[in-house]
Amino acid sequence: MAMDSTNLEILSSRTGFNSAVRHIKKTLEITGGASNGNLADILYELGDDQLTGDRIGLLLRMLLIDKLGYKACSSNLSAVVEKPSKLAKEFEKWKGVDLVAAYYHPDIGLLIANPKTVEGLESFGQLRKQELMVIYAGMQGREAGDECQKAAELALKLFEGSKVTAPAVLTRGNFTVRKLSKPVVKKEAAPAGKKAVKKITAKKAKPDSQKAAAPEAPAKAAAPSAGPKRMTPRYSVVVQNELFHNGNVEAWKKIVASYRAKYPLLEVYIYYENERILDINSLFKWGKVKHGTAIEFAIAGNDIRDVAKLQRYLAQGASHMFEAFLRGPVNTVLKLF
């Protein structure tokens, strides 16, 4: 008798079993919509922060390939794509086929998007060379023919930087872009009596009480936000000092710490010469980061905010005015945001 090769180890514990049940329920919830809409759009509107990384990969395989019969094409990108969002205008013309793009980001994992939308492709940030890109093409429930395989292959060539002319069969149809509704955060029910107390407090509140309420701000910032994880494009900060020295490094560390304190669910990624900098201290090498060179940063997460303000502070921290961020007691977080 042949042994069952199915991996059922996850079901051997209560935690694993419950996790599997939740995943199955969520998959069944999504299954119906996947036959009538773009899977990336559905996941965006669903706004479930549990459906990330490997779990999205499972959905792509089970729903798009096994259930709906989508065709797929994959490749490790041969070049860096600075602004993939520029491709959305071309993909939007492909009304004869539904497309889903999956990009394995080296820093934040698997990301998916509807490539016909600017917002979707912007969520990928900069596409890195040699990272995996997979294109799925299908008909949302109807049988996917050779034209879908051709669409997936042509779409991948577009991401590779090639000039592509889509055949007429891909430009005629009803797979158009629709306006998406923003995901809504599901709030937990408040204990009995708590709501009434809040209403009474609100009525008695005066303008002078705003200072007393200030400590609640971090709690609001820490609340989970709905929607898929995404990464911004990279923003450049030009070094204005003669060298990016130890003072600039310390200023940047304080600025980033302040941003992370205000937005703990967002990550700040720093890059220099196309390499990710895991430790800001490594930028302090005499003669390495000189005046006029650029250090890049990007933000990853949900509900990304204050990017322009962060860029202004980092620019000041990379100049001779860095000392403004080094004042105050030691081991304290600056309130910059």
Secondary structure, DSSP 8 states (H G I E B T S, - for coil): --------GGGGSHHHHHHHHHHHHHHHHHHHHHTTS-HHHHHHHHT-TTS-THHHHHHIIIIIIIIT--EEEEEE-SS-BS-GGGGHHHHTT-TTSEEEEEEEETTTEEEEE-TTSHHHHHTT-SB-TT-EEEEEEEBTTB---HHHHHHHHHHHHHHTT------HHHHSSS-----------------TTHHHHHHHHHHH--GGGHHHHGGGHHHHHHS---S--EE---EEEE--SSB--HHHHHHHHHHHHHHHHH-TT-EEEEEETTEEES-GGGG--TTTSBTT-EEEEEEEESS---HHHHHHHHHHHTSTTGGGGS-SSTT------
